[in-house]
């Protein structure tokens, strides 16, 4: 999970991808295909599926702490300005955005989620629980 944004109305998981070239989101096989400027292609795990699994794990984690009815939204953000984004269908356009659109997307989510679920105090408590339980990933090379 790259970024987790806590608001009184919803949580937002943001997965950031800094992939150059052209990205094609293939929802048939749940993969991301990159085409490089030289024409070569590479396959990557589907970041939409990745962030969906992160959402599921987060909801499960919240449920174990008896925190229910908290909307959890997801976004995949392309951080590279020169990347071309393509998709097999239009429904992906609501799940994958360019970095310049993130503030607009958050504003749209604020308009969608108008019921306050978490107080500022609850947000602070929740963030402290996450920070206390965080362990850094140190890969064995």
C-alpha positions as CSV (number, residue, x, y, z in Angstrom):
1,X,0.0,0.0,0.0
2,X,1.7,3.2,-1.2
3,X,-0.6,5.8,0.4
4,X,-3.5,5.6,2.7
5,X,-5.6,8.8,3.1
6,X,-7.9,9.0,6.1
7,X,-10.9,11.4,6.0
8,X,-13.9,11.6,8.3
9,X,-16.0,10.3,5.4
10,X,-13.9,7.5,3.7
11,X,-10.5,6.0,3.5
12,X,-8.6,6.1,0.2
13,X,-5.9,3.6,-0.8
14,X,-3.6,5.0,-3.5
15,X,-1.3,2.7,-5.5
16,X,1.3,4.8,-7.4
17,X,2.9,3.5,-10.6
18,X,5.9,5.2,-12.1
19,X,6.0,3.3,-15.3
20,X,7.3,4.9,-18.5
21,X,6.1,4.0,-22.0
22,X,2.5,2.9,-22.7
23,X,0.5,1.1,-20.1
24,X,-2.4,-1.2,-21.3
25,X,-4.7,-2.5,-18.6
26,X,-5.9,-5.9,-19.7
27,X,-8.8,-6.8,-17.4
28,X,-9.4,-10.2,-19.2
29,X,-6.1,-11.6,-17.8
30,X,-5.6,-9.1,-15.0
31,X,-2.3,-7.8,-16.1
32,X,-0.7,-4.5,-17.0
33,X,1.3,-4.6,-20.3
34,X,3.9,-2.0,-20.9
35,X,5.1,-1.2,-24.4
36,X,8.5,0.5,-24.4
37,X,9.5,3.1,-27.0
38,X,11.6,0.5,-28.8
39,X,8.4,-1.7,-29.2
40,X,9.3,-4.4,-26.6
41,X,6.5,-5.4,-24.2
42,X,6.6,-6.5,-20.6
43,X,3.8,-7.8,-18.3
44,X,3.2,-6.7,-14.8
45,X,0.8,-7.7,-12.1
46,X,-2.5,-5.8,-12.4
47,X,-2.3,-2.8,-10.0
48,X,-6.2,-2.6,-10.0
49,X,-6.3,-6.1,-8.7
50,X,-3.5,-5.3,-6.3
51,X,-5.3,-2.3,-4.8
52,X,-8.6,-4.3,-4.7
53,X,-6.8,-7.0,-2.6
54,X,-5.4,-4.3,-0.3
55,X,-8.9,-2.9,0.1
56,X,-10.2,-6.4,1.1
57,X,-7.3,-6.9,3.6
58,X,-7.9,-3.4,5.1
59,X,-11.7,-4.1,5.4
60,X,-10.9,-7.4,7.1
61,X,-8.5,-5.7,9.5
62,X,-11.0,-3.0,10.3
63,X,-13.7,-5.7,10.9
64,X,-11.5,-7.5,13.5
65,X,-11.4,-4.2,15.3
66,X,-15.1,-3.8,15.1
67,X,-14.9,-0.9,12.7
68,X,-17.7,-1.4,10.2
69,X,-19.5,0.6,7.6
70,X,-16.4,2.6,6.7
71,X,-16.2,3.3,3.0
72,X,-12.8,2.3,1.5
73,X,-12.0,3.7,-2.0
74,X,-9.1,2.8,-4.2
75,X,-7.1,4.5,-6.9
76,X,-4.2,3.6,-9.1
77,X,-2.2,6.8,-10.0
78,X,0.2,7.0,-12.9
79,X,3.0,9.3,-11.7
80,X,4.9,9.5,-15.0
81,X,3.7,12.5,-17.0
82,X,4.9,10.9,-20.3
83,X,3.1,7.6,-19.8
84,X,0.2,6.8,-22.2
85,X,-2.6,4.9,-20.5
86,X,-4.8,2.6,-22.5
87,X,-7.5,0.1,-21.3
88,X,-9.7,-2.7,-22.6
89,X,-12.8,-0.9,-21.3
90,X,-13.9,2.5,-20.0
91,X,-14.7,1.3,-16.5
92,X,-10.9,1.4,-15.8
93,X,-11.0,5.2,-16.2
94,X,-12.6,5.5,-12.8
95,X,-9.9,3.4,-11.2
96,X,-6.8,4.6,-12.9
97,X,-5.9,8.3,-13.1
98,X,-2.9,10.5,-14.0
99,X,-1.2,12.3,-11.1
100,X,-2.6,15.7,-12.1
101,X,-6.1,14.5,-11.4
102,X,-5.8,13.2,-7.9
103,X,-7.1,16.3,-6.1
104,X,-10.1,16.4,-8.4
105,X,-10.7,12.7,-7.8
106,X,-10.6,13.3,-4.0
107,X,-13.0,16.2,-4.4
108,X,-15.4,13.9,-6.3
109,X,-15.1,11.3,-3.5
110,X,-15.9,14.0,-1.0
111,X,-19.1,14.8,-2.9
112,X,-20.0,11.1,-3.0
113,X,-19.4,10.4,0.7
114,X,-21.1,13.0,2.7
115,X,-21.8,11.2,6.0
116,X,-19.2,11.6,8.6
117,X,-18.1,8.2,9.8
118,X,-15.0,9.0,11.8
119,X,-14.4,11.9,14.1
120,X,-11.0,13.6,14.1
121,X,-10.2,11.9,17.4
122,X,-11.1,8.5,15.9
123,X,-8.9,9.2,12.9
124,X,-6.0,10.1,15.2
125,X,-6.5,6.8,17.2
126,X,-6.8,4.8,14.0
127,X,-3.6,6.3,12.6
128,X,-1.7,5.6,15.8
129,X,-2.8,2.0,15.8
130,X,-1.5,1.7,12.2
131,X,1.7,3.4,13.0
132,X,2.3,1.3,16.1
133,X,1.7,-1.9,14.1
134,X,3.7,-0.9,11.1
135,X,6.8,-3.0,10.2
136,X,9.1,-1.9,7.5
137,X,9.6,-4.2,4.6
138,X,13.3,-5.1,4.3
139,X,13.8,-7.6,1.5
140,X,16.5,-10.2,1.7
141,X,18.8,-9.7,-1.3
